[in-house]
Amino acid sequence: QRSAQDVPTKLVAKAVPLPMTVRGHWFLSPRTEYSVAVQTAVKQSDGEYLVSGWSETVEFCTGDYAKEHLAQLQEKAELIAGRM
């Protein structure tokens, strides 16, 4: 078992009953391969942290930009170009 000092700050969070939803925003690039694994840390009554093992690694690849996203990027570029 690891001590609280061994737990990176980003892993320390309030424990909530399972099942739970992890909310977060990841800004992923198009046509990029990603690998994701999750580890949790739960604070015990003695102040120590119980750290889980790593989950299985999920690998996935993002697709290309959708047409509406390309249109939004073009619109932003044209607005910026118009101000320059």
C-alpha positions as CSV (number, residue, x, y, z in Angstrom):
1,Q,0.0,0.0,0.0
2,R,1.3,3.4,-0.9
3,S,1.3,6.5,1.4
4,A,-0.4,9.7,0.6
5,Q,2.9,11.3,-0.4
6,D,3.2,8.7,-3.2
7,V,-0.1,9.7,-4.8
8,P,0.2,12.4,-7.5
9,T,-2.1,15.3,-6.7
10,K,-4.0,14.9,-9.9
11,L,-5.2,11.5,-8.7
12,V,-6.5,12.7,-5.3
13,A,-10.2,13.3,-5.5
14,K,-13.2,12.9,-3.3
15,A,-14.5,9.3,-3.3
16,V,-18.1,9.0,-4.5
17,P,-20.3,5.9,-4.6
18,L,-20.0,3.8,-7.8
19,P,-21.2,3.8,-10.4
20,M,-20.0,7.3,-11.1
21,T,-19.4,9.4,-14.1
22,V,-16.1,11.0,-14.6
23,R,-16.6,14.4,-16.2
24,G,-13.8,16.2,-18.0
25,H,-12.9,17.8,-21.3
26,W,-10.3,16.4,-23.5
27,F,-9.4,18.3,-26.6
28,L,-8.4,15.6,-29.1
29,S,-6.8,16.2,-32.4
30,P,-8.2,14.6,-35.6
31,R,-6.5,11.6,-37.1
32,T,-4.5,10.9,-33.9
33,E,-4.0,7.7,-32.0
34,Y,-4.6,7.8,-28.2
35,S,-4.2,5.4,-25.3
36,V,-6.1,5.9,-22.1
37,A,-5.9,4.2,-18.7
38,V,-7.4,5.2,-15.4
39,Q,-6.3,4.9,-11.8
40,T,-8.2,5.9,-8.7
41,A,-7.2,6.9,-5.2
42,V,-9.6,6.8,-2.2
43,K,-8.7,8.4,1.1
44,Q,-9.1,6.1,4.1
45,S,-10.2,7.0,7.6
46,D,-6.6,6.9,8.7
47,G,-5.7,9.6,6.1
48,E,-3.8,7.1,3.9
49,Y,-4.8,6.6,0.2
50,L,-5.9,3.3,-1.2
51,V,-4.7,3.4,-4.8
52,S,-6.2,1.1,-7.4
53,G,-4.2,-0.6,-10.1
54,W,-4.3,0.8,-13.6
55,S,-7.4,-0.1,-15.7
56,E,-7.0,-1.9,-18.9
57,T,-5.6,0.5,-21.6
58,V,-8.2,1.6,-24.2
59,E,-6.7,2.5,-27.6
60,F,-8.6,4.5,-30.2
61,C,-8.0,6.8,-33.1
62,T,-9.9,9.9,-33.8
63,G,-11.4,10.6,-37.2
64,D,-11.2,13.5,-39.5
65,Y,-12.9,16.8,-38.8
66,A,-16.6,16.8,-39.6
67,K,-17.8,19.2,-42.3
68,E,-19.5,21.5,-39.8
69,H,-16.3,21.7,-37.8
70,L,-14.3,22.6,-40.9
71,A,-16.9,25.3,-41.7
72,Q,-16.5,26.7,-38.2
73,L,-12.7,26.8,-38.6
74,Q,-13.0,28.5,-41.9
75,E,-15.4,31.1,-40.5
76,K,-13.0,31.8,-37.6
77,A,-10.1,32.2,-40.0
78,E,-12.1,34.6,-42.2
79,L,-13.1,36.7,-39.2
80,I,-9.4,36.9,-38.0
81,A,-8.2,37.6,-41.6
82,G,-10.8,40.4,-41.9
83,R,-9.4,42.1,-38.8
84,M,-5.8,41.9,-39.9
